[in-house]
Amino acid sequence: MSDAKPQDAAIHEDAVLSKLGYQQQLKRSFGLLGMIGFSFSIVTSWTALGSVLIIGVESGGPPVMLYSWLGVCLFTLAVAYSLAEICSAFPTNGGQYSWVAVLAPPRVARGMSWVTGWFMITGILAMGATNNFIGANFILGLANLSHPEYEIQRWQTVLLAYLIALMATTLNLFGPHLFDRISKGVLIWNIVSFVVVIVVILACNDHKQPASFVFRDFENFTGFSTGFAAVLGLLQSSFGMCCYDAPAHMTEEMLQPSREAPKAIVVSVYIGAVTGFIFLISICFCIGDITNTAESTTGVPLIQIFYDSTRSVVGASFLSSLIIVIVLFCANALLAEGSRSLFAFARDHGLPFSHVFAKVDERRQIPVFAILLACGVQMALNSIYFGTLTGFNTVISIATEGFYLSYAMPLFVRILARFTGHVKDLPGPYTLGRYSILVNFLGLAFLLFTSITFNFPTLAPVDKENMNYTSAAIGVIGLISLVTWITTGRKAFTGPQTEHKDIAILHGQAGDSGSDYGNNQDKVVNEKVVVPANV
């Protein structure tokens, strides 16, 4: 591709962004492969499934884990395709809350966008804290495996989670120009690590479970009925297939986000679906005694499975180390995604001290204060583990619930806009055509069902120790967003500004003015368009 082509594409994307009311401030460096690597470093389904393995084993066993994974992946594709289509039309770092602002009925658009933004940012930052926690558990689990007399303490887990967050922050502050190359390398590392793990455990394990255990035998250790246990088994699959919206929050750092961000969203889901399914089958064949695995002194059942399969501390440590590297780079990507989301929300006056967190360092072209805020919130959430395991388990649930609710809102308003006539067709180059509304319905139904399921307790009888406090936490987040909307957001929050027909022109779908990227140079504006608070 000649130099003129990327330059024209950048002018086009800057023009689309300006029609949404924003000035291009961040450096565009990500290509398609780099963004697929960035997205999959967060999705990385096979490692995510391994971190919540026992939930599936206790709630239906391997058959439920496998078949629910297939179902979850199928419906997740409906969500991913739906989000990809919207992202193509409105490529801004705000992602879900920005799309809601554009697609919702004008009278309620800003309010719905505000609430979506709160759930979206909560989910991203909570998932970052969860990933830091998982990484700390793996590292300390290896210490226990190598030195069985060592007893893992909570404060050690928290401090190590802090360290992971600070390492990610350092890379975000001083190495953003390397992100595209790092993401390509992480994609290769991720796939190679997956192949190595699968081959080693299948080759070394000489006491595999029978096929009936993997594909037929139902296990229920929850204390609930069989049907309810099967529903709870969806939790593992839902956690393993999450966060695929990451490219949407990095669009302002992509060379051609209108075309390539949607592809990155969908491709990362396909890779996650395939690797996750193969991983689940392999692990289910290689798992040993379920009780011993669940109660492993390492605190990480997957490490115990690696050890039982290889019969070697060195072998188990090597396989676990492959995953630890993935988790560390996932921390970097989640912090980048979270900081860009905070930056976008602050740019729309959605945070306290928005003028601070919306600042971009002109030399490095990164939102420094938003990065520091994302790190601080992650560390604060990790601090909950100092006091209570139940409290931090709620953080994990909030992470998934926050994502799923933020996915549901744009799909809901997209369907609503289609029927009200507010926005019938999306103008981006990536489109589902006549199948769009059907895919939107399937995705929304799945998201609503799983969002309800996340609130169920996972063990019976239910007491204060195993109670699922997700619904209470989500209620608190909703209440905070409502109160802050009434007190400050209603007057200050703007959201993206656009006339739908203008975006269509810039995407080359109306008239001739969008047919040539070069014709759009004069349309790039340098000031944020602000809508009066009473709109």
C-alpha positions as a printed NumPy array, in Angstrom:
array([[  0.   ,   0.   ,   0.   ],
       [  1.379,   3.417,  -0.933],
       [  1.876,   6.206,   1.596],
       [ -1.06 ,   8.09 ,   0.066],
       [ -3.506,   5.31 ,   0.824],
       [ -2.949,   5.181,   4.63 ],
       [ -2.886,   8.978,   4.72 ],
       [ -6.216,   9.201,   2.884],
       [ -7.674,   6.518,   5.159],
       [ -6.525,   8.436,   8.242],
       [ -8.113,  11.629,   6.887],
       [-11.351,   9.736,   6.338],
       [-11.353,   8.288,   9.866],
       [-10.52 ,  11.681,  11.386],
       [-13.439,  13.15 ,   9.462],
       [-15.825,  10.499,  10.806],
       [-14.558,  11.174,  14.337],
       [-15.025,  14.919,  13.868],
       [-18.644,  14.376,  12.861],
       [-19.093,  12.635,  16.192],
       [-17.821,  15.85 ,  17.781],
       [-14.248,  14.88 ,  18.649],
       [-10.761,  15.963,  17.698],
       [ -8.264,  13.225,  16.816],
       [ -5.725,  13.339,  19.674],
       [ -4.349,   9.812,  19.987],
       [ -1.82 ,   8.297,  17.611],
       [ -3.168,   5.859,  15.028],
       [ -0.771,   2.894,  14.91 ],
       [ -2.799,  -0.347,  15.182],
       [ -3.313,  -2.503,  12.098],
       [ -5.76 ,  -5.384,  11.817],
       [ -3.436,  -8.185,  12.981],
       [ -2.184,  -6.114,  15.909],
       [ -5.738,  -5.357,  17.028],
       [ -6.742,  -9.035,  16.738],
       [ -3.789,  -9.834,  18.97 ],
       [ -4.739,  -7.046,  21.381],
       [ -8.353,  -8.226,  21.551],
       [ -7.54 , -11.91 ,  21.914],
       [ -4.981, -11.146,  24.624],
       [ -8.014, -10.001,  26.648],
       [-10.547, -12.596,  25.469],
       [ -8.024, -15.496,  25.624],
       [-10.89 , -17.872,  26.349],
       [ -8.883, -20.982,  27.092],
       [ -6.958, -19.403,  29.966],
       [-10.101, -17.677,  31.273],
       [-11.948, -21.005,  31.34 ],
       [ -9.076, -22.563,  33.259],
       [ -9.299, -19.902,  35.965],
       [-12.974, -20.73 ,  36.732],
       [-12.792, -24.435,  35.993],
       [-14.289, -25.678,  39.255],
       [-17.544, -23.747,  38.752],
       [-18.259, -25.853,  35.672],
       [-17.085, -29.124,  37.229],
       [-19.388, -28.681,  40.225],
       [-22.356, -27.356,  38.215],
       [-23.135, -30.178,  35.807],
       [-19.651, -31.5  ,  35.142],
       [-17.845, -31.845,  31.798],
       [-20.957, -32.452,  29.624],
       [-22.531, -29.173,  30.742],
       [-19.192, -27.389,  30.35 ],
       [-18.775, -28.572,  26.761],
       [-22.321, -28.205,  25.482],
       [-22.927, -24.896,  27.234],
       [-19.69 , -23.607,  25.722],
       [-20.961, -24.391,  22.234],
       [-24.25 , -22.63 ,  22.966],
       [-22.604, -19.614,  24.581],
       [-20.181, -19.246,  21.665],
       [-23.009, -19.4  ,  19.131],
       [-24.995, -16.664,  20.853],
       [-21.839, -14.676,  21.577],
       [-21.223, -14.528,  17.836],
       [-24.663, -12.935,  17.467],
       [-23.634, -10.298,  20.015],
       [-20.193,  -9.826,  18.444],
       [-21.579,  -9.383,  14.935],
       [-24.138,  -6.893,  16.265],
       [-21.543,  -4.847,  18.139],
       [-19.173,  -5.006,  15.168],
       [-21.79 ,  -3.525,  12.863],
       [-22.472,  -0.622,  15.234],
       [-18.746,  -0.081,  15.831],
       [-18.168,   0.208,  12.099],
       [-20.717,   3.017,  11.873],
       [-19.574,   4.927,  14.962],
       [-15.847,   4.258,  15.637],
       [-15.117,   6.119,  18.859],
       [-13.321,   5.059,  22.049],
       [-16.545,   5.53 ,  23.995],
       [-17.852,   2.285,  22.555],
       [-21.145,   1.132,  24.007],
       [-22.182,   4.339,  25.771],
       [-21.429,   6.384,  22.636],
       [-23.5  ,   4.058,  20.478],
       [-26.43 ,   4.3  ,  22.875],
       [-26.222,   8.1  ,  22.725],
       [-26.509,   8.016,  18.927],
       [-29.103,   5.253,  18.538],
       [-31.472,   5.832,  21.472],
       [-34.536,   8.106,  21.118],
       [-33.25 ,  11.694,  21.469],
       [-35.307,  12.502,  24.582],
       [-33.673,   9.745,  26.64 ],
       [-30.414,   9.234,  24.74 ],
       [-28.131,  11.109,  27.106],
       [-29.53 ,   9.456,  30.231],
       [-29.333,   5.954,  28.772],
       [-25.825,   6.684,  27.522],
       [-24.778,   7.82 ,  31.006],
       [-26.019,   4.625,  32.68 ],
       [-24.426,   2.457,  29.982],
       [-21.137,   4.269,  30.496],
       [-21.16 ,   3.522,  34.214],
       [-21.789,  -0.191,  33.693],
       [-19.255,  -0.382,  30.87 ],
       [-16.437,   1.294,  32.8  ],
       [-17.243,  -0.686,  35.961],
       [-17.049,  -3.93 ,  33.987],
       [-13.751,  -3.067,  32.297],
       [-12.003,  -1.895,  35.474],
       [-13.378,  -4.795,  37.544],
       [-12.174,  -7.237,  34.888],
       [ -8.739,  -5.648,  35.074],
       [ -8.693,  -6.191,  38.847],
       [ -9.897,  -9.779,  38.336],
       [ -7.104, -10.472,  35.856],
       [ -4.523,  -9.071,  38.284],
       [ -5.946, -11.362,  40.978],
       [ -5.763, -14.385,  38.662],
       [ -2.153, -13.604,  37.773],
       [ -1.208, -13.256,  41.438],
       [ -2.892, -16.578,  42.239],
       [ -0.971, -18.355,  39.48 ],
       [  2.382, -16.976,  40.627],
       [  1.787, -17.824,  44.287],
       [  0.329, -21.176,  43.283],
       [  3.622, -22.051,  41.594],
       [  5.465, -21.047,  44.774],
       [  3.296, -23.471,  46.747],
       [  3.79 , -26.219,  44.177],
       [  7.572, -25.87 ,  44.377],
       [  7.571, -25.46 ,  48.167],
       [  4.586, -27.339,  49.664],
       [  5.366, -26.033,  53.147],
       [  4.667, -22.484,  51.934],
       [  1.175, -21.246,  52.86 ],
       [ -0.354, -18.556,  50.657],
       [ -1.606, -15.473,  52.526],
       [ -4.241, -13.011,  51.341],
       [ -2.047,  -9.967,  51.753],
       [  0.574, -11.535,  49.53 ],
       [ -2.018, -12.047,  46.787],
       [ -3.123,  -8.421,  47.021],
       [  0.409,  -7.02 ,  46.938],
       [  1.283,  -9.155,  43.947],
       [ -1.896,  -7.97 ,  42.195],
       [ -0.711,  -4.418,  42.904],
       [  2.61 ,  -5.213,  41.267],
       [  0.914,  -6.565,  38.136],
       [ -1.218,  -3.412,  37.897],
       [  1.866,  -1.197,  38.274],
       [  3.776,  -3.156,  35.628],
       [  0.885,  -2.698,  33.204],
       [  0.749,   0.999,  34.036],
       [  4.445,   1.418,  33.351],
       [  4.129,  -0.195,  29.916],
       [  1.057,   1.919,  29.15 ],
       [  2.892,   5.108,  30.059],
       [  6.229,   4.469,  28.394],
       [  5.608,   1.88 ,  25.674],
       [  2.362,   2.714,  23.839],
       [  4.268,   3.069,  20.559],
       [  5.119,  -0.644,  20.864],
       [  1.544,  -1.864,  21.384],
       [  0.91 ,  -2.95 ,  17.79 ],
       [  4.114,  -5.023,  17.645],
       [  3.622,  -6.363,  21.169],
       [  0.066,  -7.425,  20.351],
       [  1.215,  -9.358,  17.275],
       [  3.844, -11.11 ,  19.382],
       [  1.336, -11.893,  22.137],
       [ -1.049, -13.428,  19.575],
       [  1.694, -15.803,  18.431],
       [  2.686, -16.565,  22.05 ],
       [ -0.943, -17.233,  22.954],
       [ -1.567, -19.701,  20.127],
       [  1.788, -21.477,  20.549],
       [  1.241, -21.741,  24.327],
       [ -2.202, -23.2  ,  23.712],
       [ -0.792, -25.884,  21.41 ],
       [  2.038, -26.718,  23.817],
       [ -0.3  , -27.038,  26.814],
       [ -2.756, -29.288,  24.968],
       [ -0.092, -31.55 ,  23.473],
       [  1.855, -31.924,  26.736],
       [ -1.053, -32.79 ,  29.028],
       [ -2.602, -35.233,  26.543],
       [  0.737, -36.91 ,  25.859],
       [  1.878, -37.118,  29.484],
       [ -1.37 , -38.01 ,  31.235],
       [ -1.633, -41.802,  31.578],
       [ -4.787, -41.902,  33.691],
       [ -7.322, -40.1  ,  31.511],
       [-11.01 , -40.016,  32.299],
       [-13.308, -42.215,  30.173],
       [-15.29 , -40.645,  27.341],
       [-18.502, -41.159,  29.31 ],
       [-17.198, -38.828,  32.039],
       [-16.43 , -36.111,  29.494],
       [-19.494, -36.311,  27.261],
       [-22.277, -37.96 ,  29.274],
       [-21.992, -38.188,  33.068],
       [-23.727, -35.34 ,  34.885],
       [-22.07 , -34.072,  38.073],
       [-23.893, -31.916,  40.608],
       [-22.156, -30.686,  43.758],
       [-24.194, -27.482,  44.08 ],
       [-26.993, -28.724,  46.336],
       [-29.554, -27.447,  43.834],
       [-31.724, -29.406,  41.412],
       [-30.272, -30.87 ,  38.224],
       [-31.838, -28.248,  35.96 ],
       [-30.718, -25.353,  38.118],
       [-27.185, -26.763,  38.329],
       [-27.051, -26.927,  34.542],
       [-28.048, -23.26 ,  34.336],
       [-25.305, -22.375,  36.821],
       [-22.835, -24.207,  34.573],
       [-23.33 , -21.401,  32.058],
       [-21.421, -19.056,  34.378],
       [-18.064, -20.603,  33.505],
       [-18.716, -20.379,  29.779],
       [-19.985, -16.81 ,  30.048],
       [-16.873, -15.717,  31.943],
       [-14.689, -17.464,  29.378],
       [-16.276, -15.574,  26.496],
       [-16.194, -11.925,  27.465],
       [-14.392,  -8.621,  26.79 ],
       [-14.435,  -8.964,  22.992],
       [-15.493,  -5.307,  22.696],
       [-11.859,  -4.224,  23.302],
       [-11.228,  -3.036,  19.702],
       [-14.176,  -0.642,  20.027],
       [-12.341,   1.241,  22.786],
       [ -9.129,   1.49 ,  20.77 ],
       [-10.63 ,   2.737,  17.49 ],
       [ -8.996,   6.146,  17.784],
       [ -5.609,   4.405,  17.718],
       [ -6.38 ,   2.212,  14.697],
       [ -5.446,   3.086,  11.124],
       [ -8.792,   2.053,   9.614],
       [-11.176,   1.381,  12.519],
       [-14.4  ,   1.549,  10.489],
       [-13.303,  -1.522,   8.56 ],
       [-10.851,  -3.294,  10.827],
       [-12.231,  -2.901,  14.372],
       [-15.371,  -4.958,  13.498],
       [-13.204,  -7.697,  12.012],
       [-11.014,  -7.773,  15.119],
       [-14.088,  -8.128,  17.362],
       [-15.509, -11.064,  15.411],
       [-12.217, -12.862,  14.71 ],
       [-11.214, -12.793,  18.386],
       [-14.503, -14.523,  19.245],
       [-13.949, -17.218,  16.62 ],
       [-10.408, -17.885,  17.868],
       [-11.672, -17.944,  21.455],
       [-14.488, -20.351,  20.588],
       [-12.214, -22.881,  18.883],
       [ -9.356, -22.763,  21.411],
       [-11.796, -22.803,  24.334],
       [-13.607, -25.912,  23.064],
       [-10.407, -27.875,  22.441],
       [ -9.047, -26.796,  25.829],
       [-12.193, -27.904,  27.68 ],
       [-12.2  , -31.35 ,  26.07 ],
       [ -8.506, -31.849,  26.845],
       [ -8.778, -30.679,  30.45 ],
       [-11.868, -32.801,  31.108],
       [-10.031, -35.919,  29.944],
       [ -6.997, -35.06 ,  32.092],
       [ -8.658, -33.913,  35.312],
       [ -8.049, -36.168,  38.282],
       [-10.01 , -36.441,  41.504],
       [-12.448, -33.541,  41.499],
       [-12.296, -32.92 ,  45.252],
       [ -8.503, -32.924,  45.37 ],
       [ -8.364, -30.659,  42.341],
       [-10.851, -28.177,  43.794],
       [ -9.093, -28.111,  47.173],
       [ -5.538, -27.94 ,  45.82 ],
       [ -3.155, -26.117,  48.151],
       [ -1.908, -24.152,  45.139],
       [ -5.247, -22.319,  45.079],
       [ -5.369, -22.853,  41.297],
       [ -7.054, -26.106,  40.136],
       [ -5.461, -25.806,  36.692],
       [ -1.964, -25.987,  38.197],
       [ -3.009, -29.149,  40.015],
       [ -4.254, -30.653,  36.73 ],
       [ -0.937, -29.798,  35.069],
       [  0.929, -31.473,  37.928],
       [ -1.305, -34.552,  37.958],
       [ -0.866, -34.901,  34.189],
       [  2.893, -34.429,  33.974],
       [  3.819, -35.836,  37.42 ],
       [  6.489, -33.155,  37.403],
       [  6.836, -29.894,  39.317],
       [  9.058, -28.536,  36.546],
       [  6.585, -29.555,  33.85 ],
       [  3.608, -28.046,  35.664],
       [  5.59 , -24.887,  36.388],
       [  6.566, -24.542,  32.727],
       [  2.988, -24.874,  31.492],
       [  1.719, -22.477,  34.146],
       [  4.432, -19.96 ,  33.273],
       [  3.16 , -19.839,  29.696],
       [ -0.218, -18.766,  31.042],
       [  1.298, -16.249,  33.465],
       [  2.935, -14.417,  30.549],
       [ -0.462, -14.246,  28.815],
       [ -2.079, -12.901,  31.989],
       [  0.579, -10.187,  32.338],
       [  0.035,  -8.922,  28.806],
       [ -3.712,  -9.207,  29.331],
       [ -3.261,  -6.827,  32.279],
       [ -1.563,  -4.359,  29.96 ],
       [ -4.353,  -4.58 ,  27.379],
       [ -7.149,  -4.297,  29.959],
       [ -5.514,  -1.233,  31.477],
       [ -5.193,   0.333,  28.02 ],
       [ -8.843,  -0.447,  27.254],
       [ -9.991,   0.859,  30.631],
       [ -7.975,   4.074,  30.399],
       [ -9.265,   4.851,  26.894],
       [-12.82 ,   4.294,  28.104],
       [-12.251,   6.622,  31.058],
       [-10.663,   9.176,  28.734],
       [-13.662,   9.053,  26.398],
       [-16.179,   9.339,  29.266],
       [-14.249,  12.266,  30.751],
       [-14.125,  13.922,  27.338],
       [-17.913,  13.856,  27.43 ],
       [-17.889,  15.306,  30.974],
       [-18.974,  12.01 ,  32.529],
       [-16.475,  11.897,  35.433],
       [-15.596,  14.09 ,  38.393],
       [-12.638,  16.283,  37.387],
       [-13.32 ,  15.414,  33.751],
       [-11.042,  18.202,  32.541],
       [ -8.114,  16.384,  34.159],
       [ -8.825,  12.854,  32.969],
       [ -9.641,  14.016,  29.426],
       [ -6.155,  15.495,  28.973],
       [ -3.841,  13.909,  26.424],
       [ -0.071,  14.199,  26.622],
       [  0.803,  15.934,  23.368],
       [  4.228,  14.353,  22.999],
       [  3.284,  10.746,  23.724],
       [ -0.332,  11.117,  22.552],
       [ -1.755,   9.1  ,  25.453],
       [ -4.265,   9.972,  28.238],
       [ -1.784,   9.878,  31.134],
       [ -4.201,  10.795,  33.942],
       [ -6.828,   8.34 ,  32.692],
       [ -4.182,   5.594,  32.758],
       [ -3.272,   6.459,  36.343],
       [ -6.953,   6.533,  37.335],
       [ -7.55 ,   3.1  ,  35.803],
       [ -4.584,   1.71 ,  37.742],
       [ -5.813,   3.288,  40.987],
       [ -9.33 ,   1.861,  40.631],
       [ -7.997,  -1.626,  39.838],
       [ -5.776,  -1.545,  42.928],
       [ -8.678,  -0.312,  45.073],
       [-10.841,  -3.223,  43.897],
       [ -8.012,  -5.681,  44.594],
       [ -7.763,  -4.245,  48.124],
       [-11.195,  -5.715,  48.916],
       [ -9.496,  -9.114,  49.152],
       [ -7.646,  -7.884,  52.252],
       [-10.923,  -8.123,  54.128],
       [-13.131, -10.715,  52.488],
       [-13.053, -13.407,  49.818],
       [-16.818, -13.103,  49.337],
       [-16.463,  -9.4  ,  48.612],
       [-13.851,  -9.952,  45.945],
       [-15.854, -12.779,  44.382],
       [-18.554, -10.143,  43.925],
       [-16.025,  -7.995,  42.05 ],
       [-15.464, -10.925,  39.677],
       [-19.206, -11.261,  39.105],
       [-19.577,  -7.508,  38.592],
       [-16.882,  -7.638,  35.917],
       [-18.847, -10.072,  33.768],
       [-22.239,  -8.566,  34.596],
       [-21.013,  -5.051,  33.8  ],
       [-19.785,  -6.151,  30.382],
       [-22.954,  -8.036,  29.507],
       [-25.258,  -5.189,  30.552],
       [-23.178,  -2.705,  28.566],
       [-23.457,  -5.031,  25.548],
       [-27.22 ,  -5.33 ,  25.967],
       [-27.936,  -1.584,  26.013],
       [-26.734,  -0.757,  22.457],
       [-28.456,  -3.856,  21.074],
       [-31.7  ,  -2.832,  22.775],
       [-31.624,   0.737,  21.443],
       [-30.539,  -0.542,  18.017],
       [-33.668,  -2.686,  17.842],
       [-35.76 ,   0.156,  19.249],
       [-34.346,   2.622,  16.715],
       [-35.162,   0.231,  13.899],
       [-38.829,   0.059,  14.865],
       [-39.277,   3.722,  15.763],
       [-37.579,   4.82 ,  12.567],
       [-35.039,   6.945,  14.446],
       [-32.154,   5.054,  12.821],
       [-33.154,   2.312,  10.392],
       [-29.836,   1.489,   8.745],
       [-26.308,   1.76 ,  10.066],
       [-23.955,   3.609,   7.706],
       [-20.661,   1.812,   8.33 ],
       [-18.847,  -0.35 ,   5.748],
       [-19.282,  -3.49 ,   7.888],
       [-22.944,  -4.477,   7.721],
       [-25.142,  -7.5  ,   8.396],
       [-27.697,  -6.396,   5.841],
       [-31.168,  -7.911,   6.125],
       [-30.031, -10.296,   8.87 ],
       [-29.126,  -7.461,  11.219],
       [-32.369,  -7.281,  13.197],
       [-32.56 , -11.084,  13.68 ],
       [-28.964, -11.25 ,  14.904],
       [-29.62 ,  -8.299,  17.237],
       [-32.642, -10.077,  18.757],
       [-30.715, -13.308,  19.349],
       [-27.83 , -11.457,  20.949],
       [-30.066,  -9.372,  23.202],
       [-32.069, -12.392,  24.386],
       [-28.85 , -14.197,  25.321],
       [-27.446, -11.179,  27.172],
       [-30.621, -10.69 ,  29.202],
       [-30.755, -14.371,  30.149],
       [-27.129, -14.529,  31.261],
       [-27.353, -11.196,  33.101],
       [-30.094, -12.711,  35.243],
       [-28.153, -15.958,  35.754],
       [-25.121, -14.098,  37.116],
       [-27.166, -13.144,  40.174],
       [-27.936, -16.71 ,  41.303],
       [-26.094, -18.299,  44.258],
       [-23.893, -21.214,  43.193],
       [-24.164, -23.418,  46.293],
       [-26.96 , -24.586,  48.589],
       [-27.857, -24.126,  51.35 ],
       [-27.264, -20.404,  50.864],
       [-25.614, -18.486,  53.706],
       [-23.704, -15.233,  54.107],
       [-20.463, -16.894,  53.003],
       [-21.66 , -18.289,  49.662],
       [-24.394, -15.757,  48.915],
       [-24.12 , -14.061,  45.526],
       [-24.106, -10.319,  46.177],
       [-23.909,  -9.352,  42.507],
       [-27.475,  -8.056,  42.358],
       [-26.837,  -5.8  ,  45.35 ],
       [-23.596,  -4.498,  43.846],
       [-25.227,  -3.878,  40.455],
       [-28.044,  -2.091,  42.257],
       [-25.524,   0.154,  44.014],
       [-23.829,   0.974,  40.698],
       [-27.207,   1.729,  39.138],
       [-28.168,   3.925,  42.08 ],
       [-24.887,   5.83 ,  41.933],
       [-25.284,   6.42 ,  38.201],
       [-28.843,   7.642,  38.754],
       [-27.935,   9.997,  41.593],
       [-24.916,  11.409,  39.775],
       [-27.036,  11.875,  36.656],
       [-29.573,  13.916,  38.582],
       [-26.977,  15.96 ,  40.466],
       [-24.298,  16.591,  37.827],
       [-24.565,  14.461,  34.695],
       [-27.867,  15.896,  33.468],
       [-26.295,  19.327,  33.151],
       [-22.724,  18.502,  32.127],
       [-22.736,  15.229,  30.158],
       [-22.676,  15.64 ,  26.386],
       [-21.993,  12.373,  24.592],
       [-21.148,  12.13 ,  20.89 ],
       [-22.861,  14.575,  18.559],
       [-23.937,  13.61 ,  15.081],
       [-26.532,  13.842,  12.436],
       [-26.95 ,  10.296,  11.166],
       [-26.986,  11.432,   7.525],
       [-23.62 ,  13.192,   7.936],
       [-21.966,  10.004,   9.151],
       [-23.489,   8.167,   6.189],
       [-21.918,  10.697,   3.826],
       [-18.502,  10.278,   5.403],
       [-18.755,   6.498,   5.088],
       [-19.45 ,   6.949,   1.38 ],
       [-23.069,   5.773,   1.498],
       [-24.878,   8.969,   0.528],
       [-24.149,  11.101,  -2.485],
       [-20.672,  11.5  ,  -3.906],
       [-19.036,  13.454,  -1.135],
       [-17.88 ,  10.315,   0.645],
       [-16.599,   8.517,  -2.42 ],
       [-13.118,   9.948,  -2.171],
       [-11.262,  10.136,   1.113],
       [ -9.343,  13.165,  -0.078],
       [-12.547,  15.192,  -0.43 ],
       [-13.088,  14.957,   3.32 ],
       [ -9.991,  16.864,   4.395],
       [-11.887,  20.11 ,   4.806],
       [-14.472,  18.428,   7.008],
       [-12.125,  17.688,   9.898],
       [-12.841,  20.053,  12.751],
       [-10.714,  20.781,  15.794],
       [-13.273,  21.592,  18.444],
       [-15.706,  19.448,  20.394],
       [-19.329,  20.151,  19.565],
       [-21.315,  20.576,  22.765],
       [-25.065,  20.061,  22.915],
       [-27.012,  22.184,  25.425],
       [-27.883,  20.36 ,  28.636],
       [-31.611,  20.51 ,  27.958],
       [-31.353,  18.392,  24.794]])
